[in-house]
Amino acid sequence: MKEKLSCYIIEDEYLAQEMLEEYIRKVSFLELKGVYGSPLEAAGPLKQDKPDLLFLDINMPDLDGLSFIPMLNPKPVIILTTAYDQYALKAYELEVRDYLLKPFTFERFYKSVLRLYQEQSSKHSPNKKEEKAETKNETEYIFLKVGHRIQKVAIRDILFVEGMKDYLRIHTAEEKIMTLLNFAKLEELLPAQDFARVHRSFLVAIDKIDHIEKNRIQIADQIIPISDTYAEAFYKLLKGFQ
């Protein structure tokens, strides 16, 4: 098991720096290696030290955080810390692992870093299959841009996803959530073993399937078609299906 995650802070606001330093000190598996006020100051040390984790602000003088990310090589795991929600989609395109909206609580911070620590620990475990089985459900939710807000969506609540031109409609038992996102990006956020594309306009949660008949899936009161394009790959995912 990995003992600690080394981390850097790049943040130009002094109070935000102090808050992050305080949060990091409270977490036994985090080790703070550097604090910098801009990406330009941190570029050299980052390349030399190769930390595991980077807490990165977006709006900073000289060079903003989103523009800095593609320049990182090697690239650490990145958690964005920002007061602005409008960059969430761009952040996920850059493979940012989490998006903390200021002011965020220690509880929200801890959940984020704990998930990353457990993922990293599973990679260093001598029995990876066993560790992965135990941590499979650690990523319990995703964040999606919904109108002018970012909405938390529990993965276990998703029944199926419907394509609506430039939007996706996420169906849960309680609500329907419209988000400006494509299937490719959503599939990157969801656990591949639990969700399957069955049609150019539908992605389904495998454990929510009631039954399948004549290439049609029943989930709750919805009938979803299985197209020839996706049928073979979909049926291979079904446990026990011969």
C-alpha positions as CSV (number, residue, x, y, z in Angstrom):
1,M,0.0,0.0,0.0
2,K,1.2,3.5,-0.9
3,E,2.1,5.3,2.4
4,K,1.5,8.9,1.4
5,L,0.6,11.0,-1.6
6,S,3.0,13.9,-2.2
7,C,1.2,17.1,-3.2
8,Y,1.8,20.6,-4.5
9,I,-0.5,23.7,-4.2
10,I,-0.6,26.3,-6.9
11,E,-2.8,29.1,-5.6
12,D,-2.4,32.9,-5.8
13,E,-4.8,33.8,-3.0
14,Y,-3.1,33.7,0.4
15,L,-6.2,32.7,2.4
16,A,-7.0,29.9,0.0
17,Q,-3.3,28.7,0.3
18,E,-3.6,28.7,4.1
19,M,-6.9,26.7,4.0
20,L,-5.5,24.1,1.7
21,E,-2.3,23.8,3.9
22,E,-4.4,23.3,7.0
23,Y,-6.6,20.7,5.3
24,I,-3.6,18.8,4.1
25,R,-2.0,18.8,7.5
26,K,-5.1,17.1,8.9
27,V,-4.8,14.1,6.5
28,S,-2.2,11.5,7.5
29,F,-1.7,10.1,4.0
30,L,-1.0,13.5,2.4
31,E,2.5,15.1,2.3
32,L,2.8,18.7,1.2
33,K,6.0,19.3,-0.9
34,G,5.5,22.8,-2.2
35,V,3.3,25.9,-2.3
36,Y,3.4,28.3,-5.2
37,G,1.6,31.4,-6.2
38,S,1.6,30.8,-10.0
39,P,2.2,28.0,-12.5
40,L,5.4,29.7,-13.7
41,E,6.9,29.5,-10.3
42,A,5.9,25.9,-9.9
43,A,6.9,24.5,-13.4
44,G,10.5,23.7,-12.6
45,P,9.9,22.1,-9.2
46,L,7.0,20.1,-10.5
47,K,9.1,18.6,-13.3
48,Q,11.9,17.7,-10.8
49,D,9.8,16.4,-7.9
50,K,7.0,14.6,-9.9
51,P,4.4,14.8,-7.1
52,D,1.4,12.5,-7.0
53,L,-1.2,15.2,-6.6
54,L,-1.6,18.9,-7.6
55,F,-4.2,21.3,-6.1
56,L,-4.5,23.9,-8.9
57,D,-6.4,27.2,-9.0
58,I,-7.8,28.4,-12.4
59,N,-7.8,32.2,-12.4
60,M,-4.2,33.3,-11.8
61,P,-1.9,36.0,-13.2
62,D,0.4,35.3,-16.1
63,L,-1.0,31.8,-16.8
64,D,-4.3,30.3,-15.8
65,G,-4.6,26.7,-14.5
66,L,-6.5,25.2,-17.4
67,S,-3.8,26.5,-19.9
68,F,-1.1,25.1,-17.7
69,I,-2.4,21.5,-17.5
70,P,-1.5,20.5,-21.1
71,M,2.1,21.7,-20.5
72,L,2.6,19.3,-17.6
73,N,4.8,16.3,-18.4
74,P,4.7,14.1,-16.4
75,K,1.2,15.1,-15.3
76,P,0.2,14.5,-11.6
77,V,-3.3,13.8,-10.6
78,I,-5.0,17.2,-10.6
79,I,-7.8,18.6,-8.3
80,L,-9.0,22.0,-9.4
81,T,-9.8,24.5,-6.6
82,T,-11.8,27.4,-7.9
83,A,-14.6,29.9,-7.2
84,Y,-16.1,29.5,-10.7
85,D,-18.3,26.7,-11.9
86,Q,-18.3,27.5,-15.6
87,Y,-15.0,25.6,-16.3
88,A,-16.2,22.1,-15.2
89,L,-16.7,20.6,-18.7
90,K,-13.3,21.9,-19.9
91,A,-11.8,20.5,-16.7
92,Y,-13.1,17.0,-17.4
93,E,-11.9,17.2,-21.0
94,L,-8.4,17.7,-19.5
95,E,-8.9,14.6,-17.3
96,V,-9.0,16.6,-14.0
97,R,-9.9,14.2,-11.2
98,D,-12.1,16.5,-9.1
99,Y,-13.4,20.0,-9.1
100,L,-13.7,21.7,-5.7
101,L,-15.8,24.9,-5.7
102,K,-14.7,27.5,-3.1
103,P,-15.5,27.7,-0.4
104,F,-15.4,23.9,0.1
105,T,-15.5,22.1,3.5
106,F,-12.9,19.8,4.9
107,E,-15.4,16.9,4.6
108,R,-15.7,17.6,0.8
109,F,-11.9,17.8,0.5
110,Y,-11.3,14.6,2.5
111,K,-13.8,12.6,0.4
112,S,-11.9,13.7,-2.7
113,V,-8.4,12.9,-1.5
114,L,-9.5,9.6,0.2
115,R,-10.8,8.3,-3.1
116,L,-7.6,9.1,-4.8
117,Y,-5.5,7.6,-2.1
118,Q,-7.5,4.3,-2.2
119,E,-7.1,4.2,-6.0
120,Q,-3.3,4.7,-5.7
121,S,-3.1,2.2,-2.9
122,S,-4.8,-0.5,-5.0
123,K,-2.2,0.0,-7.7
124,H,0.6,-0.7,-5.2
125,S,-1.1,-3.7,-3.6
126,P,0.5,-7.1,-4.1
127,N,-3.0,-8.6,-4.6
128,K,-4.5,-6.1,-7.1
129,K,-7.6,-8.2,-7.9
130,E,-8.7,-8.4,-4.3
131,E,-8.0,-4.7,-3.7
132,K,-9.9,-3.7,-6.8
133,A,-12.9,-5.7,-5.8
134,E,-13.0,-4.0,-2.4
135,T,-12.6,-0.5,-3.8
136,K,-14.7,-0.9,-6.9
137,N,-17.5,1.3,-5.6
138,E,-15.4,4.0,-4.1
139,T,-16.2,6.4,-7.0
140,E,-19.8,6.8,-6.0
141,Y,-20.8,10.0,-7.9
142,I,-20.0,12.3,-10.8
143,F,-20.5,16.0,-11.3
144,L,-22.3,17.3,-14.4
145,K,-23.0,20.7,-15.7
146,V,-26.7,21.3,-15.6
147,G,-27.7,24.7,-16.8
148,H,-25.9,27.3,-14.7
149,R,-25.0,24.9,-11.9
150,I,-22.8,21.8,-11.4
151,Q,-25.0,18.9,-10.1
152,K,-23.8,15.9,-8.2
153,V,-25.2,12.6,-9.5
154,A,-24.9,9.3,-7.7
155,I,-23.7,6.6,-10.1
156,R,-25.9,4.0,-8.4
157,D,-29.0,6.0,-9.2
158,I,-28.5,6.1,-12.9
159,L,-31.0,3.8,-14.8
160,F,-30.0,4.7,-18.4
161,V,-28.8,7.7,-20.5
162,E,-30.6,9.0,-23.6
163,G,-28.9,11.0,-26.3
164,M,-30.7,14.2,-27.3
165,K,-28.6,15.8,-30.1
166,D,-26.0,17.9,-28.2
167,Y,-27.3,17.0,-24.8
168,L,-27.7,13.8,-22.7
169,R,-30.7,13.1,-20.6
170,I,-29.7,11.1,-17.5
171,H,-32.7,9.0,-16.2
172,T,-32.8,8.1,-12.5
173,A,-35.7,6.8,-10.5
174,E,-36.4,10.2,-9.1
175,E,-35.6,12.7,-12.0
176,K,-34.3,13.3,-15.5
177,I,-31.2,15.4,-15.7
178,M,-30.2,17.3,-18.9
179,T,-26.5,17.9,-19.4
180,L,-24.4,19.4,-22.3
181,L,-22.1,16.4,-22.8
182,N,-21.5,13.6,-25.3
183,F,-21.5,9.9,-24.7
184,A,-17.7,9.5,-25.1
185,K,-17.0,11.9,-22.2
186,L,-19.7,10.4,-20.0
187,E,-18.4,6.9,-20.5
188,E,-15.0,8.1,-19.3
189,L,-16.6,9.1,-16.0
190,L,-18.6,5.9,-15.5
191,P,-17.2,2.5,-14.4
192,A,-17.0,0.5,-17.7
193,Q,-18.0,-2.8,-16.1
194,D,-21.3,-1.4,-14.9
195,F,-22.6,0.6,-18.0
196,A,-23.0,-0.4,-21.6
197,R,-23.8,1.4,-24.8
198,V,-26.6,-0.5,-26.6
199,H,-27.6,2.1,-29.3
200,R,-26.3,5.3,-30.7
201,S,-28.9,7.1,-28.5
202,F,-28.8,4.9,-25.3
203,L,-26.4,3.8,-22.6
204,V,-27.8,1.5,-19.8
205,A,-26.8,0.6,-16.3
206,I,-26.4,-3.2,-16.5
207,D,-27.6,-3.9,-13.0
208,K,-30.8,-2.0,-13.6
209,I,-31.9,-4.2,-16.5
210,D,-35.2,-6.1,-15.7
211,H,-35.1,-8.3,-18.7
212,I,-34.1,-8.5,-22.4
213,E,-36.4,-9.8,-25.1
214,K,-36.0,-9.6,-28.9
215,N,-33.1,-7.1,-28.7
216,R,-35.1,-4.8,-26.5
217,I,-34.2,-4.0,-22.9
218,Q,-36.8,-3.3,-20.1
219,I,-35.6,-0.9,-17.4
220,A,-38.4,0.2,-15.1
221,D,-41.2,1.2,-17.5
222,Q,-38.9,2.1,-20.4
223,I,-38.2,-0.1,-23.4
224,I,-34.7,0.5,-24.9
225,P,-33.6,-0.9,-28.3
226,I,-30.3,-2.8,-28.8
227,S,-28.9,-1.9,-32.2
228,D,-26.8,-4.3,-34.3
229,T,-23.8,-2.0,-34.0
230,Y,-23.6,-2.5,-30.2
231,A,-25.3,-5.9,-29.7
232,E,-22.2,-8.2,-29.8
233,A,-20.2,-6.1,-27.3
234,F,-23.2,-5.7,-25.0
235,Y,-24.0,-9.4,-24.7
236,K,-20.4,-10.2,-23.9
237,L,-20.7,-8.0,-20.8
238,L,-23.7,-9.8,-19.4
239,K,-22.6,-12.2,-16.6
240,G,-23.8,-15.7,-17.1
241,F,-25.0,-15.1,-20.7
242,Q,-23.9,-17.9,-23.1
